[in-house]
């Protein structure tokens, strides 16, 4: 499968999507809310240059 190529994952068609696995990053604040570090991490990911 190539990046942005149509595909089927577990019987579900996906088109032009980049999937990211669920991860735990421990960046929330003490109350469990988004922190500035968490926001920076989430917003920088789509701008990363992939090989």
MODELLER restraints for C-alpha pairs under 7 A, 6 or more apart:
rsr = mdl.restraints
at = mdl.atoms
rsr.add(forms.Gaussian(group=physical.xy_distance, feature=features.Distance(at['CA:4:A'], at['CA:15:A']), mean=6.89, stdev=0.5))
rsr.add(forms.Gaussian(group=physical.xy_distance, feature=features.Distance(at['CA:4:A'], at['CA:16:A']), mean=4.24, stdev=0.5))
rsr.add(forms.Gaussian(group=physical.xy_distance, feature=features.Distance(at['CA:4:A'], at['CA:17:A']), mean=5.97, stdev=0.5))
rsr.add(forms.Gaussian(group=physical.xy_distance, feature=features.Distance(at['CA:5:A'], at['CA:15:A']), mean=6.64, stdev=0.5))
rsr.add(forms.Gaussian(group=physical.xy_distance, feature=features.Distance(at['CA:5:A'], at['CA:16:A']), mean=6.02, stdev=0.5))
rsr.add(forms.Gaussian(group=physical.xy_distance, feature=features.Distance(at['CA:6:A'], at['CA:14:A']), mean=6.07, stdev=0.5))
rsr.add(forms.Gaussian(group=physical.xy_distance, feature=features.Distance(at['CA:6:A'], at['CA:15:A']), mean=4.58, stdev=0.5))
rsr.add(forms.Gaussian(group=physical.xy_distance, feature=features.Distance(at['CA:6:A'], at['CA:16:A']), mean=6.30, stdev=0.5))
rsr.add(forms.Gaussian(group=physical.xy_distance, feature=features.Distance(at['CA:7:A'], at['CA:13:A']), mean=5.85, stdev=0.5))
rsr.add(forms.Gaussian(group=physical.xy_distance, feature=features.Distance(at['CA:7:A'], at['CA:14:A']), mean=5.44, stdev=0.5))
rsr.add(forms.Gaussian(group=physical.xy_distance, feature=features.Distance(at['CA:7:A'], at['CA:15:A']), mean=6.44, stdev=0.5))
rsr.add(forms.Gaussian(group=physical.xy_distance, feature=features.Distance(at['CA:8:A'], at['CA:14:A']), mean=5.82, stdev=0.5))
rsr.add(forms.Gaussian(group=physical.xy_distance, feature=features.Distance(at['CA:27:A'], at['CA:35:A']), mean=6.42, stdev=0.5))
rsr.add(forms.Gaussian(group=physical.xy_distance, feature=features.Distance(at['CA:27:A'], at['CA:37:A']), mean=6.24, stdev=0.5))
rsr.add(forms.Gaussian(group=physical.xy_distance, feature=features.Distance(at['CA:27:A'], at['CA:38:A']), mean=5.11, stdev=0.5))
rsr.add(forms.Gaussian(group=physical.xy_distance, feature=features.Distance(at['CA:28:A'], at['CA:34:A']), mean=4.95, stdev=0.5))
rsr.add(forms.Gaussian(group=physical.xy_distance, feature=features.Distance(at['CA:28:A'], at['CA:35:A']), mean=5.22, stdev=0.5))
rsr.add(forms.Gaussian(group=physical.xy_distance, feature=features.Distance(at['CA:28:A'], at['CA:38:A']), mean=6.43, stdev=0.5))
rsr.add(forms.Gaussian(group=physical.xy_distance, feature=features.Distance(at['CA:29:A'], at['CA:35:A']), mean=5.53, stdev=0.5))
